[in-house]
Amino acid sequence: MIGLLGLLLIILPFLGIPETWKMYGTSAIGALLMLLSYLFVRDRIYTESDLGNGERGNESYLETTESLFQ
């Protein structure tokens, strides 16, 4: 979907449509690309942090022990 919208964005200036339509079309396609890329990255982050039991987390948390302070 993102690739097809990008391709449409590339060929849009060469189509024989009025300038105002091109402006609105470019803006709409750009907004759609931003939304889809945000949703794609958000889904990827949630998938990577899923622990499989309904919880989310990652390995960045380290529980400190007293042996580190002696």
LUMPA-464041 format. One line per field, with one value per residue (C-alpha): residue number from 0; residue in one letter; x negated, y, z negated. Coordinates in pm, 1 decimal. Example, Ala and Ser with C-alpha at 12.3 -4.5 7.8 and 13.67 -1.06 7.14 Angstrom:
<sites>
num = c(0, 1) $
residu = c(a, s) $
x = c(-1230.0, -1367.0) $
y = c(-450.0, -106.0) $
z = c(-780.0, -714.0) $
</sites>
This chain:
<sites>
num = c(0, 1, 2, 3, 4, 5, 6, 7, 8, 9, 10, 11, 12, 13, 14, 15, 16, 17, 18, 19, 20, 21, 22, 23, 24, 25, 26, 27, 28, 29, 30, 31, 32, 33, 34, 35, 36, 37, 38, 39, 40, 41, 42, 43, 44, 45, 46, 47, 48, 49, 50, 51, 52, 53, 54, 55, 56, 57, 58, 59, 60, 61, 62, 63, 64, 65, 66, 67, 68, 69) $
residu = c(m, i, g, l, l, g, l, l, l, i, i, l, p, f, l, g, i, p, e, t, w, k, m, y, g, t, s, a, i, g, a, l, l, m, l, l, s, y, l, f, v, r, d, r, i, y, t, e, s, d, l, g, n, g, e, r, g, n, e, s, y, l, e, t, t, e, s, l, f, q) $
x = c(0.0, -278.2, -465.7, -161.6, -91.6, -454.7, -438.1, -119.0, -288.6, -574.1, -353.8, -90.9, -268.1, -283.5, 87.7, 304.1, 517.7, 576.9, 323.3, 566.7, 649.2, 277.8, 226.3, 508.5, 408.1, 45.4, 152.5, 394.1, 143.1, -125.2, 106.9, 201.2, -165.6, -242.2, 51.9, -28.9, -397.5, -310.1, -70.0, -329.5, -601.1, -360.4, -247.7, -607.6, -701.9, -398.8, -475.5, -838.4, -745.1, -469.1, -563.0, -295.1, -88.7, 100.1, -177.9, -416.2, -776.6, -1132.2, -1473.1, -1573.6, -1478.8, -1750.6, -1672.2, -1957.5, -2092.6, -2295.3, -2606.0, -2633.1, -2666.9, -2934.4) $
y = c(0.0, 240.8, 153.6, 208.0, 545.3, 642.7, 541.9, 742.2, 1039.5, 1013.4, 1002.3, 1250.3, 1561.5, 1405.3, 1328.8, 1571.2, 1691.8, 2050.5, 2207.2, 2241.9, 1870.4, 1789.9, 2005.8, 1838.5, 1493.6, 1543.6, 1665.4, 1376.7, 1114.5, 1267.3, 1262.2, 900.0, 803.4, 967.5, 794.2, 451.9, 477.2, 578.2, 284.7, 48.1, 157.4, 149.7, -202.9, -316.6, -174.9, -338.7, -671.1, -665.3, -579.3, -842.8, -1105.4, -1349.8, -1353.8, -1028.9, -817.2, -584.5, -526.1, -543.2, -630.0, -274.5, -319.3, -451.8, -528.9, -415.4, -633.3, -550.0, -714.3, -424.3, -174.2, -347.2) $
z = c(0.0, -92.3, 225.6, 445.3, 287.3, 336.5, 701.2, 745.7, 582.4, 832.6, 1143.4, 1022.2, 1163.2, 1510.9, 1532.5, 1727.5, 1441.0, 1321.0, 1083.9, 793.7, 812.3, 817.1, 508.4, 316.5, 441.7, 338.6, -5.0, -54.9, 58.6, -164.4, -464.9, -392.3, -364.9, -699.1, -866.3, -721.0, -809.1, -1167.0, -1200.3, -1052.5, -1296.2, -1592.1, -1503.2, -1467.6, -1808.5, -1974.1, -1806.1, -1919.3, -2278.1, -2309.9, -2567.0, -2448.8, -2766.8, -2717.0, -2865.3, -2692.8, -2787.0, -2670.8, -2806.8, -2894.7, -3262.1, -3488.6, -3848.2, -4068.3, -4342.5, -4648.9, -4499.2, -4258.0, -4543.0, -4751.3) $
</sites>
